[in-house]
Each structure stands twice: as structure tokens, then as C-alpha cells.
Amino acid sequence: MSKIRKLLVASLLTVSMFATTQSALAADNEANSMETAIPLVPFGTNYHTIYDSTDIDWFVWENTSGKTYDGAFFELNCPPGYNYDLYFIKYIASINYTTSGIAIGDNGPGGTDIGHTTPVGPGDKLYLVVSPRTPFDFSPNHQFSVKVTPYPL
């Protein structure tokens, strides 16, 4: 009976360690593609973390308002001492077309990178892609923020 109990305990420990490893990996692999992009709420600020030098995070805002906005601003606020790149991709629903990635001007470590697009029609999607600028520009302990602001209100 003692051998069965030891085998059962060892099996449960192995399974629990594997489950913990899976959940940690799942958090690290969050939002790494267009299909898994984190939805943005207009005017809201979304905080996220770059976990390592290869981490790329995707965000998306879809215009579900039913109206055409004159445009939209989007911004990336880098944590102090870290420099991230911001790329912008636009899906234009009316013609079923996706633009290629556009690099947004870089304002250095701890800076705010701001981009702009016009117009934003019903069903259009704005994708923001954030990545480390260099292999040393990441920190799992410091968050960056992204925000999208359509106009006019």
C-alpha cells in the first residue's frame, strides 16, 4: 500500500508542476499574433509587459460604432529606461484590405510614441504591435501602456 501511495503522490506532483509550467508559458505567449491581439477600448489605457527580448505584443481596436471617425491617434508609453518600437497596421473593412506595417517615430527610452491615421470607417480595425527596440530593452517588472483615441467625439 505504501508503494502505491508514493507512486500516486509522485504522479500528482509531476502533473501539478506541468500544469504550473503551462500556465506560466501561456501568460508569456499572450497576444503574440494578429489573431490573438488584445482588444482595446477607445480612450482607455491598456497596460502590458514585455517579458523577454523576443516578446511581441499585439493590440486591436475595431470601430464598432457604426459611424466613420475623421481619424484616430494611438500611442505607446514606454517605461523609464526602456525603449520599445510601435508598428501600426490598418484593416479597411469597406474594401477588405490590410495595410503593411508602418513603424511609428521613436522617442527613446521612457518616451511616448504617437501615431495617427485617417479616416476610420465602420468595421475598420487598428492593430498596434509593440516590441523591444534592442535585445536589452525589456523588463517583466515594468509595464508599458497603449491607448487609441478616435476623433471627433
Backbone as JSON Lines, residues from 0, in Angstrom:
{"i":0,"aa":"M","n":[0.82,-1.18,0.0],"ca":[0.0,0.0,0.0],"c":[0.86,1.25,0.0]}
{"i":1,"aa":"S","n":[1.98,1.2,0.68],"ca":[2.87,2.34,0.79],"c":[3.46,2.7,-0.59]}
{"i":2,"aa":"K","n":[3.8,1.7,-1.4],"ca":[4.35,1.96,-2.73],"c":[3.31,2.64,-3.63]}
{"i":3,"aa":"I","n":[2.08,2.21,-3.53],"ca":[1.01,2.81,-4.34],"c":[0.81,4.27,-3.93]}
{"i":4,"aa":"R","n":[0.81,4.53,-2.63],"ca":[0.65,5.9,-2.14],"c":[1.8,6.79,-2.64]}
{"i":5,"aa":"K","n":[3.04,6.3,-2.57],"ca":[4.2,7.07,-3.04],"c":[4.1,7.33,-4.54]}
{"i":6,"aa":"L","n":[3.69,6.33,-5.29],"ca":[3.54,6.5,-6.74],"c":[2.45,7.52,-7.05]}
{"i":7,"aa":"L","n":[1.35,7.48,-6.32],"ca":[0.27,8.43,-6.51],"c":[0.72,9.86,-6.19]}
{"i":8,"aa":"V","n":[1.43,10.05,-5.09],"ca":[1.93,11.37,-4.71],"c":[2.92,11.89,-5.76]}
{"i":9,"aa":"A","n":[3.82,11.03,-6.2],"ca":[4.79,11.43,-7.23],"c":[4.08,11.82,-8.52]}
{"i":10,"aa":"S","n":[3.06,11.08,-8.89],"ca":[2.3,11.4,-10.11],"c":[1.59,12.74,-9.99]}
{"i":11,"aa":"L","n":[0.97,12.99,-8.85],"ca":[0.27,14.26,-8.64],"c":[1.23,15.44,-8.65]}
{"i":12,"aa":"L","n":[2.41,15.28,-8.05],"ca":[3.41,16.35,-8.06],"c":[3.87,16.65,-9.49]}
{"i":13,"aa":"T","n":[4.1,15.61,-10.27],"ca":[4.53,15.79,-11.65],"c":[3.47,16.52,-12.46]}
{"i":14,"aa":"V","n":[2.22,16.12,-12.32],"ca":[1.12,16.76,-13.04],"c":[0.97,18.21,-12.61]}
{"i":15,"aa":"S","n":[1.06,18.49,-11.31],"ca":[0.9,19.87,-10.84],"c":[2.04,20.75,-11.32]}
{"i":16,"aa":"M","n":[3.27,20.22,-11.37],"ca":[4.39,21.02,-11.89],"c":[4.19,21.31,-13.36]}
{"i":17,"aa":"F","n":[3.72,20.35,-14.13],"ca":[3.48,20.56,-15.55],"c":[2.38,21.59,-15.76]}
{"i":18,"aa":"A","n":[1.32,21.53,-14.98],"ca":[0.22,22.49,-15.1],"c":[0.7,23.9,-14.78]}
{"i":19,"aa":"T","n":[1.53,24.05,-13.76],"ca":[2.07,25.36,-13.41],"c":[2.94,25.89,-14.53]}
{"i":20,"aa":"T","n":[3.77,25.05,-15.11],"ca":[4.62,25.47,-16.22],"c":[3.77,25.9,-17.4]}
{"i":21,"aa":"Q","n":[2.72,25.2,-17.7],"ca":[1.85,25.55,-18.82],"c":[1.23,26.92,-18.63]}
{"i":22,"aa":"S","n":[0.73,27.22,-17.43],"ca":[0.07,28.5,-17.21],"c":[1.09,29.64,-17.29]}
{"i":23,"aa":"A","n":[2.31,29.41,-16.82],"ca":[3.33,30.46,-16.91],"c":[3.68,30.71,-18.37]}
{"i":24,"aa":"L","n":[3.79,29.65,-19.15],"ca":[4.09,29.82,-20.57],"c":[2.93,30.5,-21.28]}
{"i":25,"aa":"A","n":[1.71,30.2,-20.89],"ca":[0.55,30.81,-21.53],"c":[0.56,32.32,-21.33]}
{"i":26,"aa":"A","n":[0.93,32.79,-20.15],"ca":[0.98,34.22,-19.89],"c":[2.04,34.88,-20.76]}
{"i":27,"aa":"D","n":[3.17,34.22,-20.94],"ca":[4.24,34.77,-21.75],"c":[3.88,34.8,-23.23]}
{"i":28,"aa":"N","n":[3.04,33.9,-23.69],"ca":[2.67,33.8,-25.1],"c":[1.41,34.58,-25.43]}
{"i":29,"aa":"E","n":[0.96,35.42,-24.55],"ca":[-0.27,36.18,-24.76],"c":[-0.08,37.23,-25.85]}
{"i":30,"aa":"A","n":[-1.06,37.34,-26.74],"ca":[-1.13,38.42,-27.74],"c":[0.08,38.47,-28.66]}
{"i":31,"aa":"N","n":[0.57,37.33,-29.1],"ca":[1.75,37.3,-29.96],"c":[1.44,37.24,-31.44]}
{"i":32,"aa":"S","n":[0.18,37.49,-31.81],"ca":[-0.18,37.47,-33.23],"c":[-1.42,38.34,-33.47]}
{"i":33,"aa":"M","n":[-1.69,38.6,-34.73],"ca":[-2.87,39.37,-35.1],"c":[-4.14,38.67,-34.6]}
{"i":34,"aa":"E","n":[-4.16,37.36,-34.68],"ca":[-5.35,36.59,-34.29],"c":[-5.58,36.61,-32.79]}
{"i":35,"aa":"T","n":[-4.54,36.8,-32.0],"ca":[-4.68,36.79,-30.54],"c":[-4.5,38.18,-29.93]}
{"i":36,"aa":"A","n":[-4.65,39.23,-30.75],"ca":[-4.45,40.61,-30.29],"c":[-5.41,40.94,-29.15]}
{"i":37,"aa":"I","n":[-4.92,41.72,-28.2],"ca":[-5.72,42.17,-27.07],"c":[-6.62,43.32,-27.52]}
{"i":38,"aa":"P","n":[-7.94,43.21,-27.32],"ca":[-8.85,44.3,-27.72],"c":[-8.62,45.56,-26.88]}
{"i":39,"aa":"L","n":[-8.64,46.71,-27.55],"ca":[-8.52,48.0,-26.89],"c":[-9.87,48.69,-26.84]}
{"i":40,"aa":"V","n":[-10.12,49.4,-25.75],"ca":[-11.32,50.21,-25.6],"c":[-10.9,51.65,-25.89]}
{"i":41,"aa":"P","n":[-11.62,52.37,-26.78],"ca":[-11.23,53.75,-27.08],"c":[-11.15,54.59,-25.81]}
{"i":42,"aa":"F","n":[-10.13,55.42,-25.75],"ca":[-9.87,56.35,-24.64],"c":[-9.35,55.65,-23.39]}
{"i":43,"aa":"G","n":[-9.38,54.33,-23.35],"ca":[-8.87,53.6,-22.2],"c":[-7.39,53.31,-22.36]}
{"i":44,"aa":"T","n":[-6.7,53.13,-21.26],"ca":[-5.28,52.82,-21.29],"c":[-5.1,51.35,-20.93]}
{"i":45,"aa":"N","n":[-4.34,50.63,-21.76],"ca":[-4.09,49.21,-21.53],"c":[-2.63,49.04,-21.14]}
{"i":46,"aa":"Y","n":[-2.38,48.39,-20.01],"ca":[-1.03,48.15,-19.51],"c":[-0.61,46.72,-19.8]}
{"i":47,"aa":"H","n":[0.64,46.56,-20.19],"ca":[1.14,45.23,-20.52],"c":[2.65,45.19,-20.29]}
{"i":48,"aa":"T","n":[3.23,44.01,-20.37],"ca":[4.65,43.82,-20.08],"c":[5.34,43.08,-21.22]}
{"i":49,"aa":"I","n":[6.56,43.51,-21.54],"ca":[7.42,42.76,-22.47],"c":[8.27,41.83,-21.6]}
{"i":50,"aa":"Y","n":[8.09,40.51,-21.78],"ca":[8.73,39.53,-20.91],"c":[10.17,39.22,-21.26]}
{"i":51,"aa":"D","n":[10.5,39.24,-22.55],"ca":[11.87,38.95,-22.95],"c":[12.17,39.64,-24.27]}
{"i":52,"aa":"S","n":[13.39,39.48,-24.77],"ca":[13.83,40.22,-25.96],"c":[13.13,39.8,-27.24]}
{"i":53,"aa":"T","n":[12.42,38.68,-27.22],"ca":[11.71,38.22,-28.42],"c":[10.2,38.4,-28.33]}
{"i":54,"aa":"D","n":[9.72,38.94,-27.21],"ca":[8.29,39.12,-26.98],"c":[7.75,40.23,-27.88]}
{"i":55,"aa":"I","n":[6.67,39.95,-28.58],"ca":[5.97,40.92,-29.41],"c":[4.51,40.88,-28.99]}
{"i":56,"aa":"D","n":[3.94,42.04,-28.69],"ca":[2.55,42.1,-28.22],"c":[1.68,42.85,-29.21]}
{"i":57,"aa":"W","n":[0.52,42.26,-29.53],"ca":[-0.44,42.82,-30.49],"c":[-1.67,43.33,-29.75]}
{"i":58,"aa":"F","n":[-2.2,44.46,-30.22],"ca":[-3.42,45.06,-29.7],"c":[-4.29,45.44,-30.89]}
{"i":59,"aa":"V","n":[-5.62,45.48,-30.68],"ca":[-6.52,45.85,-31.78],"c":[-7.69,46.67,-31.25]}
{"i":60,"aa":"W","n":[-8.07,47.67,-32.03],"ca":[-9.31,48.4,-31.79],"c":[-10.15,48.28,-33.05]}
{"i":61,"aa":"E","n":[-11.37,47.79,-32.91],"ca":[-12.3,47.7,-34.04],"c":[-13.38,48.76,-33.86]}
{"i":62,"aa":"N","n":[-13.6,49.54,-34.92],"ca":[-14.65,50.57,-34.89],"c":[-16.0,49.89,-35.04]}
{"i":63,"aa":"T","n":[-16.66,49.68,-33.92],"ca":[-17.98,49.04,-33.91],"c":[-19.09,50.08,-33.72]}
{"i":64,"aa":"S","n":[-18.75,51.36,-33.83],"ca":[-19.72,52.43,-33.56],"c":[-20.76,52.59,-34.66]}
{"i":65,"aa":"G","n":[-20.46,52.09,-35.86],"ca":[-21.38,52.27,-36.98],"c":[-21.17,53.6,-37.7]}
{"i":66,"aa":"K","n":[-20.26,54.43,-37.22],"ca":[-20.0,55.71,-37.88],"c":[-18.54,55.8,-38.29]}
{"i":67,"aa":"T","n":[-18.26,56.75,-39.18],"ca":[-16.89,56.99,-39.61],"c":[-16.28,58.1,-38.78]}
{"i":68,"aa":"Y","n":[-15.13,57.82,-38.18],"ca":[-14.37,58.84,-37.46],"c":[-13.44,59.54,-38.46]}
{"i":69,"aa":"D","n":[-13.2,60.84,-38.24],"ca":[-12.25,61.56,-39.08],"c":[-10.87,60.94,-38.99]}
{"i":70,"aa":"G","n":[-10.54,60.4,-37.84],"ca":[-9.24,59.78,-37.63],"c":[-9.11,59.21,-36.24]}
{"i":71,"aa":"A","n":[-7.89,58.76,-35.94],"ca":[-7.6,58.23,-34.61],"c":[-6.12,58.42,-34.31]}
{"i":72,"aa":"F","n":[-5.85,58.79,-33.08],"ca":[-4.48,58.82,-32.57],"c":[-4.25,57.54,-31.78]}
{"i":73,"aa":"F","n":[-3.03,57.05,-31.78],"ca":[-2.68,55.92,-30.94],"c":[-1.31,56.19,-30.36]}
{"i":74,"aa":"E","n":[-1.08,55.67,-29.16],"ca":[0.18,55.97,-28.5],"c":[0.71,54.8,-27.7]}
{"i":75,"aa":"L","n":[2.03,54.78,-27.59],"ca":[2.76,53.82,-26.76],"c":[3.57,54.63,-25.76]}
{"i":76,"aa":"N","n":[3.41,54.35,-24.48],"ca":[4.22,54.95,-23.42],"c":[5.18,53.9,-22.89]}
{"i":77,"aa":"C","n":[6.47,54.1,-23.15],"ca":[7.5,53.15,-22.71],"c":[7.83,53.38,-21.24]}
{"i":78,"aa":"P","n":[8.19,52.32,-20.51],"ca":[8.61,52.51,-19.12],"c":[9.96,53.23,-19.06]}
{"i":79,"aa":"P","n":[10.23,53.95,-17.98],"ca":[11.51,54.66,-17.86],"c":[12.7,53.72,-18.07]}
{"i":80,"aa":"G","n":[13.65,54.13,-18.91],"ca":[14.85,53.35,-19.14],"c":[14.72,52.27,-20.2]}
{"i":81,"aa":"Y","n":[13.53,52.08,-20.77],"ca":[13.32,51.05,-21.79],"c":[12.74,51.68,-23.05]}
{"i":82,"aa":"N","n":[13.14,51.13,-24.2],"ca":[12.72,51.68,-25.47],"c":[12.05,50.59,-26.31]}
{"i":83,"aa":"Y","n":[10.77,50.79,-26.61],"ca":[10.02,49.83,-27.41],"c":[9.65,50.45,-28.75]}
{"i":84,"aa":"D","n":[9.47,49.59,-29.74],"ca":[9.03,50.03,-31.06],"c":[7.53,49.84,-31.18]}
{"i":85,"aa":"L","n":[6.89,50.75,-31.92],"ca":[5.46,50.68,-32.18],"c":[5.24,50.6,-33.69]}
{"i":86,"aa":"Y","n":[4.5,49.59,-34.11],"ca":[4.1,49.43,-35.51],"c":[2.59,49.5,-35.58]}
{"i":87,"aa":"F","n":[2.11,49.96,-36.71],"ca":[0.67,50.17,-36.91],"c":[0.25,49.44,-38.19]}
{"i":88,"aa":"I","n":[-0.85,48.7,-38.1],"ca":[-1.44,48.02,-39.25],"c":[-2.92,48.35,-39.25]}
{"i":89,"aa":"K","n":[-3.47,48.68,-40.42],"ca":[-4.89,49.05,-40.51],"c":[-5.61,48.09,-41.45]}
{"i":90,"aa":"Y","n":[-6.73,47.56,-40.94],"ca":[-7.63,46.77,-41.78],"c":[-8.78,47.68,-42.18]}
{"i":91,"aa":"I","n":[-8.98,47.86,-43.49],"ca":[-10.05,48.71,-44.01],"c":[-11.19,47.8,-44.46]}
{"i":92,"aa":"A","n":[-12.26,47.79,-43.69],"ca":[-13.36,46.84,-43.9],"c":[-14.08,47.06,-45.23]}
{"i":93,"aa":"S","n":[-14.26,48.32,-45.65],"ca":[-15.06,48.6,-46.84],"c":[-14.46,48.0,-48.12]}
{"i":94,"aa":"I","n":[-13.16,47.78,-48.12],"ca":[-12.53,47.19,-49.32],"c":[-11.79,45.89,-48.99]}
{"i":95,"aa":"N","n":[-11.97,45.4,-47.75],"ca":[-11.34,44.15,-47.32],"c":[-9.84,44.17,-47.59]}
{"i":96,"aa":"Y","n":[-9.16,45.2,-47.08],"ca":[-7.74,45.4,-47.35],"c":[-6.99,45.64,-46.04]}
{"i":97,"aa":"T","n":[-5.81,45.03,-45.91],"ca":[-4.95,45.24,-44.74],"c":[-3.66,45.88,-45.2]}
{"i":98,"aa":"T","n":[-3.31,47.01,-44.58],"ca":[-2.07,47.7,-44.93],"c":[-0.87,46.92,-44.39]}
{"i":99,"aa":"S","n":[0.3,47.23,-44.91],"ca":[1.51,46.65,-44.35],"c":[1.88,47.42,-43.09]}
{"i":100,"aa":"G","n":[2.78,46.88,-42.3],"ca":[3.17,47.52,-41.04],"c":[3.89,48.84,-41.27]}
{"i":101,"aa":"I","n":[3.55,49.83,-40.48],"ca":[4.17,51.14,-40.54],"c":[4.84,51.39,-39.2]}
{"i":102,"aa":"A","n":[6.15,51.68,-39.23],"ca":[6.87,52.0,-37.99],"c":[6.53,53.42,-37.57]}
{"i":103,"aa":"I","n":[6.22,53.6,-36.31],"ca":[5.9,54.92,-35.76],"c":[7.19,55.52,-35.2]}
{"i":104,"aa":"G","n":[7.34,56.84,-35.35],"ca":[8.54,57.53,-34.88],"c":[8.88,57.2,-33.44]}
{"i":105,"aa":"D","n":[10.18,57.01,-33.19],"ca":[10.66,56.59,-31.88],"c":[11.1,57.8,-31.06]}
{"i":106,"aa":"N","n":[10.67,57.87,-29.8],"ca":[11.05,58.97,-28.91],"c":[11.95,58.52,-27.76]}
{"i":107,"aa":"G","n":[12.64,57.4,-27.92],"ca":[13.66,56.98,-26.97],"c":[13.14,56.3,-25.72]}
{"i":108,"aa":"P","n":[14.07,55.86,-24.87],"ca":[13.71,55.17,-23.63],"c":[12.8,56.03,-22.76]}
{"i":109,"aa":"G","n":[11.74,55.44,-22.27],"ca":[10.8,56.14,-21.41],"c":[9.92,57.13,-22.14]}
{"i":110,"aa":"G","n":[10.05,57.2,-23.46],"ca":[9.31,58.18,-24.25],"c":[7.93,57.71,-24.65]}
{"i":111,"aa":"T","n":[7.19,58.63,-25.29],"ca":[5.86,58.33,-25.81],"c":[5.91,58.43,-27.33]}
{"i":112,"aa":"D","n":[5.57,57.33,-28.0],"ca":[5.5,57.28,-29.46],"c":[4.04,57.44,-29.85]}
{"i":113,"aa":"I","n":[3.76,58.39,-30.75],"ca":[2.39,58.7,-31.13],"c":[2.23,58.58,-32.65]}
{"i":114,"aa":"G","n":[1.16,57.9,-33.06],"ca":[0.83,57.76,-34.48],"c":[-0.59,58.24,-34.74]}
{"i":115,"aa":"H","n":[-0.94,58.28,-36.01],"ca":[-2.22,58.85,-36.42],"c":[-2.65,58.2,-37.74]}
{"i":116,"aa":"T","n":[-3.94,58.05,-37.91],"ca":[-4.48,57.56,-39.19],"c":[-5.82,58.24,-39.47]}
{"i":117,"aa":"T","n":[-6.16,58.38,-40.75],"ca":[-7.46,58.94,-41.17],"c":[-7.96,58.17,-42.37]}
{"i":118,"aa":"P","n":[-9.24,58.12,-42.62],"ca":[-10.31,58.07,-41.64],"c":[-10.4,56.66,-41.05]}
{"i":119,"aa":"V","n":[-11.34,56.46,-40.12],"ca":[-11.57,55.13,-39.55],"c":[-13.05,54.83,-39.72]}
{"i":120,"aa":"G","n":[-13.35,53.98,-40.71],"ca":[-14.73,53.67,-41.04],"c":[-15.31,52.54,-40.19]}
{"i":121,"aa":"P","n":[-16.62,52.32,-40.3],"ca":[-17.27,51.22,-39.57],"c":[-16.61,49.88,-39.93]}
{"i":122,"aa":"G","n":[-16.28,49.1,-38.92],"ca":[-15.67,47.79,-39.12],"c":[-14.17,47.82,-39.33]}
{"i":123,"aa":"D","n":[-13.57,49.01,-39.5],"ca":[-12.12,49.09,-39.63],"c":[-11.46,48.64,-38.33]}
{"i":124,"aa":"K","n":[-10.26,48.09,-38.45],"ca":[-9.5,47.65,-37.28],"c":[-8.13,48.3,-37.3]}
{"i":125,"aa":"L","n":[-7.71,48.81,-36.15],"ca":[-6.38,49.37,-35.99],"c":[-5.58,48.41,-35.12]}
{"i":126,"aa":"Y","n":[-4.5,47.87,-35.66],"ca":[-3.62,46.97,-34.91],"c":[-2.38,47.73,-34.48]}
{"i":127,"aa":"L","n":[-2.0,47.58,-33.22],"ca":[-0.77,48.14,-32.7],"c":[0.12,46.97,-32.28]}
{"i":128,"aa":"V","n":[1.38,47.02,-32.71],"ca":[2.32,45.95,-32.42],"c":[3.5,46.57,-31.65]}
{"i":129,"aa":"V","n":[3.79,46.03,-30.47],"ca":[4.84,46.55,-29.61],"c":[5.92,45.49,-29.46]}
{"i":130,"aa":"S","n":[7.19,45.93,-29.63],"ca":[8.33,45.02,-29.48],"c":[9.52,45.77,-28.89]}
{"i":131,"aa":"P","n":[10.47,45.05,-28.29],"ca":[11.66,45.71,-27.76],"c":[12.49,46.29,-28.91]}
{"i":132,"aa":"R","n":[13.08,47.47,-28.7],"ca":[13.91,48.1,-29.74],"c":[15.26,47.39,-29.87]}
{"i":133,"aa":"T","n":[15.84,46.94,-28.75],"ca":[17.1,46.21,-28.76],"c":[16.92,44.94,-27.92]}
{"i":134,"aa":"P","n":[17.87,44.01,-27.97],"ca":[17.77,42.81,-27.14],"c":[17.8,43.09,-25.64]}
{"i":135,"aa":"F","n":[18.15,44.33,-25.24],"ca":[18.24,44.68,-23.83],"c":[17.04,45.5,-23.36]}
{"i":136,"aa":"D","n":[16.15,45.87,-24.27],"ca":[15.0,46.71,-23.94],"c":[13.78,45.88,-23.61]}
{"i":137,"aa":"F","n":[13.8,45.26,-22.45],"ca":[12.62,44.55,-21.96],"c":[12.72,44.44,-20.45]}
{"i":138,"aa":"S","n":[11.58,44.3,-19.82],"ca":[11.56,44.08,-18.37],"c":[10.22,43.49,-17.98]}
{"i":139,"aa":"P","n":[10.22,42.29,-17.41],"ca":[8.96,41.73,-16.93],"c":[8.43,42.47,-15.71]}
{"i":140,"aa":"N","n":[9.21,43.41,-15.17],"ca":[8.81,44.14,-13.96],"c":[8.32,45.56,-14.24]}
{"i":141,"aa":"H","n":[8.38,46.0,-15.5],"ca":[7.97,47.37,-15.84],"c":[6.96,47.33,-16.98]}
{"i":142,"aa":"Q","n":[5.82,47.95,-16.78],"ca":[4.75,47.93,-17.78],"c":[4.85,49.11,-18.74]}
{"i":143,"aa":"F","n":[4.42,48.87,-19.98],"ca":[4.2,49.94,-20.94],"c":[2.7,50.11,-21.06]}
{"i":144,"aa":"S","n":[2.27,51.18,-21.73],"ca":[0.84,51.35,-21.95],"c":[0.58,51.72,-23.4]}
{"i":145,"aa":"V","n":[-0.58,51.31,-23.89],"ca":[-1.04,51.68,-25.24],"c":[-2.45,52.24,-25.11]}
{"i":146,"aa":"K","n":[-2.77,53.16,-26.04],"ca":[-4.06,53.83,-26.0],"c":[-4.45,54.22,-27.42]}
{"i":147,"aa":"V","n":[-5.75,54.17,-27.73],"ca":[-6.27,54.64,-29.01],"c":[-7.37,55.66,-28.74]}
{"i":148,"aa":"T","n":[-7.33,56.77,-29.5],"ca":[-8.29,57.85,-29.29],"c":[-8.88,58.28,-30.64]}
{"i":149,"aa":"P","n":[-10.1,57.82,-30.97],"ca":[-10.72,58.26,-32.22],"c":[-11.3,59.67,-32.07]}
{"i":150,"aa":"Y","n":[-11.42,60.4,-33.22],"ca":[-11.99,61.74,-33.16],"c":[-12.8,62.0,-34.44]}
{"i":151,"aa":"P","n":[-13.74,62.95,-34.51],"ca":[-14.21,63.7,-33.34],"c":[-15.07,62.82,-32.47]}
{"i":152,"aa":"L","n":[-15.31,63.29,-31.27],"ca":[-16.08,62.52,-30.3],"c":[-17.55,62.54,-30.63]}
